[in-house]
Amino acid sequence: MQGQTPGRRRLTPIWRAIVEIAFIVFLFYSNLLMGEFTAQNGRGKSLLAGFVDILTVTNLSIALFSAVVGYLAFEFLRRKL
């Protein structure tokens, strides 16, 4: 006997998509944060100042758009290969 409910099977791809998109957004923001602490951005900048600089609506929209496009591209490749 299987203990899974019928609704659980339908949610699995949705949760996988959410996790993959969130991971791409995390990579985007970590890359932005690392860029805030290079030699070009000045010395003595605090972590809080770095977060304030990168947490904008524009960056969030770019991150979400690129994450969805990346997710769709990888799903296409997964199904083709």
N, C-alpha and C positions, 0 to 999 in steps of 0.2 A: 504494500500500500504506500502510495506517495502522500506526503504530508503537505504538498504545495497547494495553494489555492489557485483557481484559474486566473484571477486578476494579477497575480505575481508575475506570471510569464509575460504579460503585456508591459509591465513597468520596467523590466530588465533593460531593454534597449534605451529607454528614456533616461534611466539612471546612468547608464554607460555614457550616453551623450553628454549629460550634465557634468560628469566627472572629467571626461576628456576635454570639454570646453573650458572648465575651470582650471585644468592643468595648463592649457595653452595660455590662458589669461595670467596665471601665476608666472609662467616663464616670461611673458611680455613685461610684467611689472618688475620682476627681478632683474631683467636686463636694463630697464629704465633706471632702477635704483643703483645698479652698478655704474651706470653712466654718470650718475650724479657725483660719484666719488672718484672720478678720474682726475688726472692732473689739470685738465682743461677747466674744471668747474671750481677750482680754488681749494685752498687748504682750510682746515678748521671747520668745515661744514658739519653740522650735527645730523644724526639720523632723522630726527624729527623734521629738520629743514628739508632733507631729501624727500621724505614722504609728502610734505606739503607741496613741493615742486612737482611731484609726479602724479598725485591724486587729483586729477581734473576730469571734468566731464568729457573733454575732447579725448584724453588718453583712454578713458573707459570705453567710449564708443569705438575707437580704433581697435582696442583690445578685443572687444566682443565681436566686432565685424570680422577681424582676422581670425579669431578662434572658430567662428562658425564656418568660415570659408575653409580653414584648415581641417576641421572635422569632416566637412562634406567631401573634401578631396581625399582624405585618408579612407573614408568609408567607401568611396568609389573605387579606390585602388584595392581595398580588401575584398570587395565583391568581384572585381575583375581578375584578381590573382587567385 
